[in-house]
Amino acid sequence: IGKLSATIRETERKIQERDEAARQMELELADARRDVGGLIDEITETGRAVKEQEDAYWRLQESQRKLADEFDTQTFERRHTIVELEEVGALERPGPPAPLIDRLEGQAVEARTCARSVC
């Protein structure tokens, strides 16, 4: 009977150790689940921020395209006005420096190049 009692006590001790190990693992699992939940929240927030930045980028691209188009339209209108004024003699062509129309065209190309290089 003494050997049986010793075996029972040893088995009970092993069961208690395993129960304690299981409780410890459950605590670690709960911590890991909390960590994963936090990471999921962080990933979701980062995804939202990236989406907002992409949307802002495309809005800026569209705005820049509209500005470049508007600039081109205004430059064309100015060139047309200068040509008309030169045709009726109301505007004399400048001498050695490039004619006003050529200077405006150069400025327009320069502005478009600058605007596009900002991208």
N, C-alpha and C positions, 0 to 999 in steps of 0.2 A: 504494500500500500504506500510506503514511503516513496518508492520510485515513481509510482503513478501520480502522487501528489506533486512531486518535483516536476514531472512532465507537464502536468496541468498548469502549474505556476509559470513554467517556461513558455508554454503556449499562450497563456493569458498576457504575459509580458510582451511577447511578439505581436499579439493582436493590438495591444495598447500602442506599441511603437508604430505599427502600420496605420492605426487610426490617427495618431498624431501626424505622421507623414502625409496621410491623405488630407487632413485639415490644413496642413502647411501648403500642400499643392493647390487646394481650393482657394486659399488666400492669394497665392501667386497667380492663379488663373484669373481671379477677380481683378487683380492689379493689371494683368496683361490686357484683359477686356477693356478696362478703363483707358489704358494707354491707346489701344486700338481705336476706341471711340473718339479720343482726342485727336488722333491722327486723321481719322475720317473727317472730323469737323475741319481740321486744318487744310486737308486736301480740297474739301468742298469750298472753303473760303478762298483758297489760292486759285481754284478754277474760276470762281466768280470774278476775282480780281483780274485774272488773265482775260476773261471774256470782256470785261469792261474796258480794258486797255486796247484789246483788238477793235472793239467798237469805236473807241475814241480815235484810234489810228485810221480807220476807214473813213470816219467823218472828216478828219483832217485832210486825208488824201482827196476826198471829194471837194472839200472847201478849196484846197490848193488848185485843183483842176479848174474849178469855177473861176477863181481869181485869175489864173493864167488865161482862160478863155476871155474873160472880161478885159484883161489887159490887151490881149490880141485884138479884140474888137475895137477898143478905144484907140489903139495904135493905128489900125486900119482906117478908122474914121478920121483921125488927125492927118494921116498921109493923104487921104482923099481930099480933105479940105485944103491942104497945102498945094496939092496938084491943081485944084480948081483955082486957088488964088494965083498961082504962078501962071496958069493959062490966061487969066483975065488981066494979068499984069499988075495985080494988086500987091504982089509979093515978089520982090526981086530975088533971084537966086544969089546966094552968097558967093563970094569970090573963091580964093584958093581953098579955104576949108571945105570939107564935105558939105554938100547941100543939106539944108535942114531936114529934108525927108530922109536922107541917108543917115544922118546922125540919129534921128528918131528910130529908124529901123535898127541901127546898131545898139541903141539903148534897150530896145524891146528884146532883141536877141540876148543881150547881156542879162536883163531882168529875168527872162524865162530860164536861162541857164542857171542863174543863181537860185531861183525858186525851185528848180528841179533838183539841184545838187543838195538842197537842204534835206530832201527825202533820204 
